[in-house]
Amino acid sequence: MSALVVGGHLVAGFGDSHRLAVLNTRSGELEWVYEVGGILNTSAIFVDWKIIIGCDDGYVYCFA
């Protein structure tokens, strides 16, 4: 997956570990991590203040 930069935050998926992470681009600190049920096989998109990403577990995840 590709990384996504939104409002001073880097959204990146680590497919092999099944984790989506949000890093603060100013401080470099990890702010948030969510573990999904499979490999993140799509790039995240940002729409209407939501992050949306697909996963090979058959789900599309949406974070507001």
N, CA, C and O atoms as a Maestro MAE file, in Angstrom:
{
 s_m_m2io_version
 :::
 2.0.0
}

f_m_ct {
 s_m_title
 :::
 protein
 m_atom[256] {
  # First column is atom index #
  i_m_mmod_type
  r_m_x_coord
  r_m_y_coord
  r_m_z_coord
  i_m_residue_number
  s_m_chain_name
  s_m_pdb_residue_name
  s_m_pdb_atom_name
  i_m_atomic_number
  :::
  1 25 0.835 -1.190 0.000 1 A "MET " " N  " 7
  2 3 0.000 0.000 0.000 1 A "MET " " CA " 6
  3 2 0.867 1.236 0.000 1 A "MET " " C  " 6
  4 15 2.009 1.202 0.459 1 A "MET " " O  " 8
  5 25 0.341 2.302 -0.501 2 A "SER " " N  " 7
  6 3 1.034 3.586 -0.495 2 A "SER " " CA " 6
  7 2 0.709 4.340 0.788 2 A "SER " " C  " 6
  8 15 -0.332 4.128 1.409 2 A "SER " " O  " 8
  9 25 1.617 5.214 1.162 3 A "ALA " " N  " 7
  10 3 1.376 6.061 2.335 3 A "ALA " " CA " 6
  11 2 0.489 7.232 1.930 3 A "ALA " " C  " 6
  12 15 0.449 7.618 0.762 3 A "ALA " " O  " 8
  13 25 -0.211 7.784 2.891 4 A "LEU " " N  " 7
  14 3 -1.118 8.901 2.689 4 A "LEU " " CA " 6
  15 2 -0.805 9.960 3.730 4 A "LEU " " C  " 6
  16 15 -0.701 9.650 4.917 4 A "LEU " " O  " 8
  17 25 -0.654 11.210 3.298 5 A "VAL " " N  " 7
  18 3 -0.403 12.306 4.237 5 A "VAL " " CA " 6
  19 2 -1.676 13.141 4.341 5 A "VAL " " C  " 6
  20 15 -2.212 13.615 3.339 5 A "VAL " " O  " 8
  21 25 -2.146 13.309 5.578 6 A "VAL " " N  " 7
  22 3 -3.379 14.051 5.840 6 A "VAL " " CA " 6
  23 2 -3.159 14.968 7.023 6 A "VAL " " C  " 6
  24 15 -2.927 14.491 8.134 6 A "VAL " " O  " 8
  25 25 -3.224 16.271 6.813 7 A "GLY " " N  " 7
  26 3 -3.184 17.245 7.903 7 A "GLY " " CA " 6
  27 2 -2.065 17.033 8.908 7 A "GLY " " C  " 6
  28 15 -2.317 17.047 10.113 7 A "GLY " " O  " 8
  29 25 -0.845 16.839 8.449 8 A "GLY " " N  " 7
  30 3 0.269 16.677 9.362 8 A "GLY " " CA " 6
  31 2 0.438 15.270 9.907 8 A "GLY " " C  " 6
  32 15 1.192 15.054 10.856 8 A "GLY " " O  " 8
  33 25 -0.257 14.313 9.311 9 A "HIS " " N  " 7
  34 3 -0.170 12.917 9.746 9 A "HIS " " CA " 6
  35 2 0.116 12.022 8.548 9 A "HIS " " C  " 6
  36 15 -0.397 12.247 7.451 9 A "HIS " " O  " 8
  37 25 0.930 11.021 8.770 10 A "LEU " " N  " 7
  38 3 1.244 10.020 7.764 10 A "LEU " " CA " 6
  39 2 0.474 8.756 8.106 10 A "LEU " " C  " 6
  40 15 0.616 8.206 9.199 10 A "LEU " " O  " 8
  41 25 -0.343 8.301 7.165 11 A "VAL " " N  " 7
  42 3 -1.106 7.074 7.337 11 A "VAL " " CA " 6
  43 2 -0.405 6.003 6.507 11 A "VAL " " C  " 6
  44 15 -0.261 6.149 5.294 11 A "VAL " " O  " 8
  45 25 0.023 4.940 7.154 12 A "ALA " " N  " 7
  46 3 0.752 3.889 6.452 12 A "ALA " " CA " 6
  47 2 0.291 2.528 6.931 12 A "ALA " " C  " 6
  48 15 0.027 2.323 8.116 12 A "ALA " " O  " 8
  49 25 0.200 1.613 5.999 13 A "GLY " " N  " 7
  50 3 -0.163 0.244 6.333 13 A "GLY " " CA " 6
  51 2 1.064 -0.640 6.272 13 A "GLY " " C  " 6
  52 15 1.919 -0.492 5.399 13 A "GLY " " O  " 8
  53 25 1.132 -1.538 7.193 14 A "PHE " " N  " 7
  54 3 2.215 -2.506 7.233 14 A "PHE " " CA " 6
  55 2 1.576 -3.858 6.999 14 A "PHE " " C  " 6
  56 15 1.225 -4.566 7.943 14 A "PHE " " O  " 8
  57 25 1.427 -4.212 5.724 15 A "GLY " " N  " 7
  58 3 0.652 -5.371 5.309 15 A "GLY " " CA " 6
  59 2 1.043 -6.675 5.953 15 A "GLY " " C  " 6
  60 15 0.168 -7.441 6.359 15 A "GLY " " O  " 8
  61 25 2.326 -6.956 6.060 16 A "ASP " " N  " 7
  62 3 2.746 -8.235 6.632 16 A "ASP " " CA " 6
  63 2 2.367 -8.357 8.103 16 A "ASP " " C  " 6
  64 15 2.149 -9.462 8.600 16 A "ASP " " O  " 8
  65 25 2.290 -7.234 8.794 17 A "SER " " N  " 7
  66 3 1.924 -7.281 10.211 17 A "SER " " CA " 6
  67 2 0.444 -6.966 10.428 17 A "SER " " C  " 6
  68 15 -0.038 -6.983 11.560 17 A "SER " " O  " 8
  69 25 -0.272 -6.680 9.342 18 A "HIS " " N  " 7
  70 3 -1.717 -6.417 9.397 18 A "HIS " " CA " 6
  71 2 -2.044 -5.163 10.200 18 A "HIS " " C  " 6
  72 15 -3.081 -5.108 10.862 18 A "HIS " " O  " 8
  73 25 -1.180 -4.163 10.151 19 A "ARG " " N  " 7
  74 3 -1.406 -2.955 10.952 19 A "ARG " " CA " 6
  75 2 -1.490 -1.713 10.086 19 A "ARG " " C  " 6
  76 15 -0.756 -1.552 9.111 19 A "ARG " " O  " 8
  77 25 -2.414 -0.833 10.477 20 A "LEU " " N  " 7
  78 3 -2.507 0.497 9.901 20 A "LEU " " CA " 6
  79 2 -2.042 1.455 10.989 20 A "LEU " " C  " 6
  80 15 -2.518 1.391 12.123 20 A "LEU " " O  " 8
  81 25 -1.119 2.335 10.648 21 A "ALA " " N  " 7
  82 3 -0.546 3.241 11.648 21 A "ALA " " CA " 6
  83 2 -0.674 4.691 11.209 21 A "ALA " " C  " 6
  84 15 -0.660 4.995 10.017 21 A "ALA " " O  " 8
  85 25 -0.796 5.571 12.176 22 A "VAL " " N  " 7
  86 3 -0.816 7.015 11.940 22 A "VAL " " CA " 6
  87 2 0.338 7.627 12.712 22 A "VAL " " C  " 6
  88 15 0.435 7.479 13.930 22 A "VAL " " O  " 8
  89 25 1.213 8.317 11.989 23 A "LEU " " N  " 7
  90 3 2.385 8.967 12.581 23 A "LEU " " CA " 6
  91 2 2.248 10.472 12.446 23 A "LEU " " C  " 6
  92 15 1.744 10.967 11.438 23 A "LEU " " O  " 8
  93 25 2.694 11.195 13.454 24 A "ASN " " N  " 7
  94 3 2.716 12.646 13.412 24 A "ASN " " CA " 6
  95 2 3.935 13.064 12.599 24 A "ASN " " C  " 6
  96 15 5.060 12.711 12.952 24 A "ASN " " O  " 8
  97 25 3.728 13.813 11.511 25 A "THR " " N  " 7
  98 3 4.848 14.188 10.644 25 A "THR " " CA " 6
  99 2 5.737 15.249 11.274 25 A "THR " " C  " 6
  100 15 6.886 15.408 10.863 25 A "THR " " O  " 8
  101 25 5.239 15.965 12.243 26 A "ARG " " N  " 7
  102 3 6.055 16.999 12.893 26 A "ARG " " CA " 6
  103 2 6.975 16.410 13.959 26 A "ARG " " C  " 6
  104 15 8.157 16.746 14.033 26 A "ARG " " O  " 8
  105 25 6.417 15.529 14.780 27 A "SER " " N  " 7
  106 3 7.197 14.966 15.889 27 A "SER " " CA " 6
  107 2 7.805 13.599 15.553 27 A "SER " " C  " 6
  108 15 8.769 13.170 16.188 27 A "SER " " O  " 8
  109 25 7.239 12.927 14.558 28 A "GLY " " N  " 7
  110 3 7.696 11.587 14.209 28 A "GLY " " CA " 6
  111 2 7.140 10.506 15.122 28 A "GLY " " C  " 6
  112 15 7.492 9.335 14.986 28 A "GLY " " O  " 8
  113 25 6.275 10.891 16.050 29 A "GLU " " N  " 7
  114 3 5.734 9.942 17.017 29 A "GLU " " CA " 6
  115 2 4.556 9.161 16.449 29 A "GLU " " C  " 6
  116 15 3.757 9.684 15.673 29 A "GLU " " O  " 8
  117 25 4.468 7.909 16.849 30 A "LEU " " N  " 7
  118 3 3.348 7.054 16.504 30 A "LEU " " CA " 6
  119 2 2.153 7.491 17.335 30 A "LEU " " C  " 6
  120 15 2.229 7.524 18.564 30 A "LEU " " O  " 8
  121 25 1.052 7.825 16.675 31 A "GLU " " N  " 7
  122 3 -0.124 8.310 17.396 31 A "GLU " " CA " 6
  123 2 -1.227 7.271 17.514 31 A "GLU " " C  " 6
  124 15 -2.028 7.321 18.448 31 A "GLU " " O  " 8
  125 25 -1.277 6.328 16.575 32 A "TRP " " N  " 7
  126 3 -2.404 5.414 16.567 32 A "TRP " " CA " 6
  127 2 -2.065 4.194 15.727 32 A "TRP " " C  " 6
  128 15 -1.423 4.322 14.685 32 A "TRP " " O  " 8
  129 25 -2.485 3.018 16.162 33 A "VAL " " N  " 7
  130 3 -2.289 1.772 15.404 33 A "VAL " " CA " 6
  131 2 -3.566 0.946 15.507 33 A "VAL " " C  " 6
  132 15 -4.180 0.852 16.570 33 A "VAL " " O  " 8
  133 25 -3.949 0.352 14.387 34 A "TYR " " N  " 7
  134 3 -5.103 -0.547 14.389 34 A "TYR " " CA " 6
  135 2 -4.714 -1.814 13.640 34 A "TYR " " C  " 6
  136 15 -4.180 -1.745 12.533 34 A "TYR " " O  " 8
  137 25 -4.976 -2.957 14.234 35 A "GLU " " N  " 7
  138 3 -4.648 -4.227 13.592 35 A "GLU " " CA " 6
  139 2 -5.893 -4.799 12.923 35 A "GLU " " C  " 6
  140 15 -6.938 -4.947 13.556 35 A "GLU " " O  " 8
  141 25 -5.767 -5.120 11.629 36 A "VAL " " N  " 7
  142 3 -6.874 -5.678 10.851 36 A "VAL " " CA " 6
  143 2 -6.690 -7.189 10.736 36 A "VAL " " C  " 6
  144 15 -5.693 -7.738 11.204 36 A "VAL " " O  " 8
  145 25 -7.657 -7.852 10.113 37 A "GLY " " N  " 7
  146 3 -7.643 -9.300 10.053 37 A "GLY " " CA " 6
  147 2 -6.877 -9.913 8.899 37 A "GLY " " C  " 6
  148 15 -6.922 -11.129 8.713 37 A "GLY " " O  " 8
  149 25 -6.175 -9.105 8.119 38 A "GLY " " N  " 7
  150 3 -5.439 -9.644 6.979 38 A "GLY " " CA " 6
  151 2 -4.449 -8.630 6.450 38 A "GLY " " C  " 6
  152 15 -4.126 -7.642 7.109 38 A "GLY " " O  " 8
  153 25 -3.973 -8.897 5.243 39 A "ILE " " N  " 7
  154 3 -3.002 -8.009 4.607 39 A "ILE " " CA " 6
  155 2 -3.716 -6.807 4.001 39 A "ILE " " C  " 6
  156 15 -4.729 -6.962 3.319 39 A "ILE " " O  " 8
  157 25 -3.194 -5.619 4.247 40 A "LEU " " N  " 7
  158 3 -3.741 -4.390 3.665 40 A "LEU " " CA " 6
  159 2 -3.276 -4.339 2.210 40 A "LEU " " C  " 6
  160 15 -2.112 -4.050 1.933 40 A "LEU " " O  " 8
  161 25 -4.192 -4.620 1.287 41 A "ASN " " N  " 7
  162 3 -3.802 -4.759 -0.107 41 A "ASN " " CA " 6
  163 2 -4.245 -3.617 -1.007 41 A "ASN " " C  " 6
  164 15 -4.181 -3.738 -2.231 41 A "ASN " " O  " 8
  165 25 -4.692 -2.518 -0.426 42 A "THR " " N  " 7
  166 3 -5.038 -1.336 -1.207 42 A "THR " " CA " 6
  167 2 -4.410 -0.111 -0.560 42 A "THR " " C  " 6
  168 15 -3.981 -0.150 0.594 42 A "THR " " O  " 8
  169 25 -4.363 0.959 -1.310 43 A "SER " " N  " 7
  170 3 -3.894 2.223 -0.742 43 A "SER " " CA " 6
  171 2 -5.041 2.877 0.012 43 A "SER " " C  " 6
  172 15 -6.198 2.769 -0.395 43 A "SER " " O  " 8
  173 25 -4.728 3.543 1.089 44 A "ALA " " N  " 7
  174 3 -5.742 4.264 1.853 44 A "ALA " " CA " 6
  175 2 -6.163 5.506 1.080 44 A "ALA " " C  " 6
  176 15 -5.367 6.106 0.359 44 A "ALA " " O  " 8
  177 25 -7.432 5.881 1.244 45 A "ILE " " N  " 7
  178 3 -7.924 7.129 0.675 45 A "ILE " " CA " 6
  179 2 -8.522 7.957 1.810 45 A "ILE " " C  " 6
  180 15 -8.898 7.426 2.855 45 A "ILE " " O  " 8
  181 25 -8.600 9.256 1.583 46 A "PHE " " N  " 7
  182 3 -9.150 10.193 2.564 46 A "PHE " " CA " 6
  183 2 -10.340 10.885 1.924 46 A "PHE " " C  " 6
  184 15 -10.183 11.615 0.946 46 A "PHE " " O  " 8
  185 25 -11.541 10.659 2.474 47 A "VAL " " N  " 7
  186 3 -12.774 11.212 1.927 47 A "VAL " " CA " 6
  187 2 -13.659 11.672 3.079 47 A "VAL " " C  " 6
  188 15 -13.899 10.917 4.020 47 A "VAL " " O  " 8
  189 25 -14.143 12.907 3.005 48 A "ASP " " N  " 7
  190 3 -15.069 13.432 4.015 48 A "ASP " " CA " 6
  191 2 -14.578 13.202 5.444 48 A "ASP " " C  " 6
  192 15 -15.348 12.789 6.311 48 A "ASP " " O  " 8
  193 25 -13.311 13.469 5.683 49 A "TRP " " N  " 7
  194 3 -12.678 13.338 6.989 49 A "TRP " " CA " 6
  195 2 -12.658 11.894 7.497 49 A "TRP " " C  " 6
  196 15 -12.683 11.651 8.704 49 A "TRP " " O  " 8
  197 25 -12.613 10.948 6.568 50 A "LYS " " N  " 7
  198 3 -12.531 9.537 6.911 50 A "LYS " " CA " 6
  199 2 -11.387 8.901 6.128 50 A "LYS " " C  " 6
  200 15 -11.122 9.281 4.988 50 A "LYS " " O  " 8
  201 25 -10.712 7.933 6.742 51 A "ILE " " N  " 7
  202 3 -9.683 7.141 6.076 51 A "ILE " " CA " 6
  203 2 -10.324 5.803 5.744 51 A "ILE " " C  " 6
  204 15 -10.885 5.143 6.618 51 A "ILE " " O  " 8
  205 25 -10.239 5.402 4.473 52 A "ILE " " N  " 7
  206 3 -10.852 4.163 4.009 52 A "ILE " " CA " 6
  207 2 -9.768 3.296 3.376 52 A "ILE " " C  " 6
  208 15 -8.950 3.782 2.595 52 A "ILE " " O  " 8
  209 25 -9.768 2.001 3.722 53 A "ILE " " N  " 7
  210 3 -8.763 1.080 3.183 53 A "ILE " " CA " 6
  211 2 -9.355 -0.323 3.071 53 A "ILE " " C  " 6
  212 15 -10.162 -0.737 3.902 53 A "ILE " " O  " 8
  213 25 -8.944 -1.042 2.039 54 A "GLY " " N  " 7
  214 3 -9.390 -2.413 1.833 54 A "GLY " " CA " 6
  215 2 -8.367 -3.415 2.351 54 A "GLY " " C  " 6
  216 15 -7.175 -3.122 2.445 54 A "GLY " " O  " 8
  217 25 -8.855 -4.587 2.679 55 A "CYS " " N  " 7
  218 3 -8.006 -5.619 3.277 55 A "CYS " " CA " 6
  219 2 -8.369 -6.971 2.664 55 A "CYS " " C  " 6
  220 15 -9.506 -7.176 2.238 55 A "CYS " " O  " 8
  221 25 -7.409 -7.888 2.618 56 A "ASP " " N  " 7
  222 3 -7.706 -9.189 2.029 56 A "ASP " " CA " 6
  223 2 -8.510 -10.109 2.947 56 A "ASP " " C  " 6
  224 15 -8.729 -11.273 2.612 56 A "ASP " " O  " 8
  225 25 -8.949 -9.604 4.094 57 A "ASP " " N  " 7
  226 3 -9.859 -10.373 4.940 57 A "ASP " " CA " 6
  227 2 -11.313 -10.212 4.481 57 A "ASP " " C  " 6
  228 15 -12.235 -10.745 5.099 57 A "ASP " " O  " 8
  229 25 -11.498 -9.466 3.383 58 A "GLY " " N  " 7
  230 3 -12.824 -9.279 2.816 58 A "GLY " " CA " 6
  231 2 -13.564 -8.059 3.309 58 A "GLY " " C  " 6
  232 15 -14.724 -7.855 2.951 58 A "GLY " " O  " 8
  233 25 -12.919 -7.241 4.126 59 A "TYR " " N  " 7
  234 3 -13.553 -6.050 4.680 59 A "TYR " " CA " 6
  235 2 -12.935 -4.777 4.136 59 A "TYR " " C  " 6
  236 15 -11.764 -4.747 3.758 59 A "TYR " " O  " 8
  237 25 -13.738 -3.731 4.105 60 A "VAL " " N  " 7
  238 3 -13.252 -2.380 3.846 60 A "VAL " " CA " 6
  239 2 -13.379 -1.651 5.188 60 A "VAL " " C  " 6
  240 15 -14.459 -1.598 5.776 60 A "VAL " " O  " 8
  241 25 -12.276 -1.097 5.660 61 A "TYR " " N  " 7
  242 3 -12.254 -0.421 6.954 61 A "TYR " " CA " 6
  243 2 -12.381 1.083 6.756 61 A "TYR " " C  " 6
  244 15 -11.782 1.652 5.844 61 A "TYR " " O  " 8
  245 25 -13.170 1.721 7.621 62 A "CYS " " N  " 7
  246 3 -13.382 3.161 7.569 62 A "CYS " " CA " 6
  247 2 -13.147 3.725 8.964 62 A "CYS " " C  " 6
  248 15 -13.758 3.285 9.938 62 A "CYS " " O  " 8
  249 25 -12.250 4.707 9.045 63 A "PHE " " N  " 7
  250 3 -11.898 5.331 10.317 63 A "PHE " " CA " 6
  251 2 -12.228 6.818 10.253 63 A "PHE " " C  " 6
  252 15 -11.807 7.512 9.328 63 A "PHE " " O  " 8
  253 25 -12.978 7.302 11.233 64 A "ALA " " N  " 7
  254 3 -13.360 8.705 11.256 64 A "ALA " " CA " 6
  255 2 -12.562 9.446 12.309 64 A "ALA " " C  " 6
  256 15 -12.741 10.652 12.484 64 A "ALA " " O  " 8
  :::
 }
 m_bond[255] {
  # First column is bond index #
  i_m_from
  i_m_to
  i_m_order
  :::
  1 1 2 1
  2 2 3 1
  3 3 4 2
  4 3 5 1
  5 5 6 1
  6 6 7 1
  7 7 8 2
  8 7 9 1
  9 9 10 1
  10 10 11 1
  11 11 12 2
  12 11 13 1
  13 13 14 1
  14 14 15 1
  15 15 16 2
  16 15 17 1
  17 17 18 1
  18 18 19 1
  19 19 20 2
  20 19 21 1
  21 21 22 1
  22 22 23 1
  23 23 24 2
  24 23 25 1
  25 25 26 1
  26 26 27 1
  27 27 28 2
  28 27 29 1
  29 29 30 1
  30 30 31 1
  31 31 32 2
  32 31 33 1
  33 33 34 1
  34 34 35 1
  35 35 36 2
  36 35 37 1
  37 37 38 1
  38 38 39 1
  39 39 40 2
  40 39 41 1
  41 41 42 1
  42 42 43 1
  43 43 44 2
  44 43 45 1
  45 45 46 1
  46 46 47 1
  47 47 48 2
  48 47 49 1
  49 49 50 1
  50 50 51 1
  51 51 52 2
  52 51 53 1
  53 53 54 1
  54 54 55 1
  55 55 56 2
  56 55 57 1
  57 57 58 1
  58 58 59 1
  59 59 60 2
  60 59 61 1
  61 61 62 1
  62 62 63 1
  63 63 64 2
  64 63 65 1
  65 65 66 1
  66 66 67 1
  67 67 68 2
  68 67 69 1
  69 69 70 1
  70 70 71 1
  71 71 72 2
  72 71 73 1
  73 73 74 1
  74 74 75 1
  75 75 76 2
  76 75 77 1
  77 77 78 1
  78 78 79 1
  79 79 80 2
  80 79 81 1
  81 81 82 1
  82 82 83 1
  83 83 84 2
  84 83 85 1
  85 85 86 1
  86 86 87 1
  87 87 88 2
  88 87 89 1
  89 89 90 1
  90 90 91 1
  91 91 92 2
  92 91 93 1
  93 93 94 1
  94 94 95 1
  95 95 96 2
  96 95 97 1
  97 97 98 1
  98 98 99 1
  99 99 100 2
  100 99 101 1
  101 101 102 1
  102 102 103 1
  103 103 104 2
  104 103 105 1
  105 105 106 1
  106 106 107 1
  107 107 108 2
  108 107 109 1
  109 109 110 1
  110 110 111 1
  111 111 112 2
  112 111 113 1
  113 113 114 1
  114 114 115 1
  115 115 116 2
  116 115 117 1
  117 117 118 1
  118 118 119 1
  119 119 120 2
  120 119 121 1
  121 121 122 1
  122 122 123 1
  123 123 124 2
  124 123 125 1
  125 125 126 1
  126 126 127 1
  127 127 128 2
  128 127 129 1
  129 129 130 1
  130 130 131 1
  131 131 132 2
  132 131 133 1
  133 133 134 1
  134 134 135 1
  135 135 136 2
  136 135 137 1
  137 137 138 1
  138 138 139 1
  139 139 140 2
  140 139 141 1
  141 141 142 1
  142 142 143 1
  143 143 144 2
  144 143 145 1
  145 145 146 1
  146 146 147 1
  147 147 148 2
  148 147 149 1
  149 149 150 1
  150 150 151 1
  151 151 152 2
  152 151 153 1
  153 153 154 1
  154 154 155 1
  155 155 156 2
  156 155 157 1
  157 157 158 1
  158 158 159 1
  159 159 160 2
  160 159 161 1
  161 161 162 1
  162 162 163 1
  163 163 164 2
  164 163 165 1
  165 165 166 1
  166 166 167 1
  167 167 168 2
  168 167 169 1
  169 169 170 1
  170 170 171 1
  171 171 172 2
  172 171 173 1
  173 173 174 1
  174 174 175 1
  175 175 176 2
  176 175 177 1
  177 177 178 1
  178 178 179 1
  179 179 180 2
  180 179 181 1
  181 181 182 1
  182 182 183 1
  183 183 184 2
  184 183 185 1
  185 185 186 1
  186 186 187 1
  187 187 188 2
  188 187 189 1
  189 189 190 1
  190 190 191 1
  191 191 192 2
  192 191 193 1
  193 193 194 1
  194 194 195 1
  195 195 196 2
  196 195 197 1
  197 197 198 1
  198 198 199 1
  199 199 200 2
  200 199 201 1
  201 201 202 1
  202 202 203 1
  203 203 204 2
  204 203 205 1
  205 205 206 1
  206 206 207 1
  207 207 208 2
  208 207 209 1
  209 209 210 1
  210 210 211 1
  211 211 212 2
  212 211 213 1
  213 213 214 1
  214 214 215 1
  215 215 216 2
  216 215 217 1
  217 217 218 1
  218 218 219 1
  219 219 220 2
  220 219 221 1
  221 221 222 1
  222 222 223 1
  223 223 224 2
  224 223 225 1
  225 225 226 1
  226 226 227 1
  227 227 228 2
  228 227 229 1
  229 229 230 1
  230 230 231 1
  231 231 232 2
  232 231 233 1
  233 233 234 1
  234 234 235 1
  235 235 236 2
  236 235 237 1
  237 237 238 1
  238 238 239 1
  239 239 240 2
  240 239 241 1
  241 241 242 1
  242 242 243 1
  243 243 244 2
  244 243 245 1
  245 245 246 1
  246 246 247 1
  247 247 248 2
  248 247 249 1
  249 249 250 1
  250 250 251 1
  251 251 252 2
  252 251 253 1
  253 253 254 1
  254 254 255 1
  255 255 256 2
  :::
 }
}
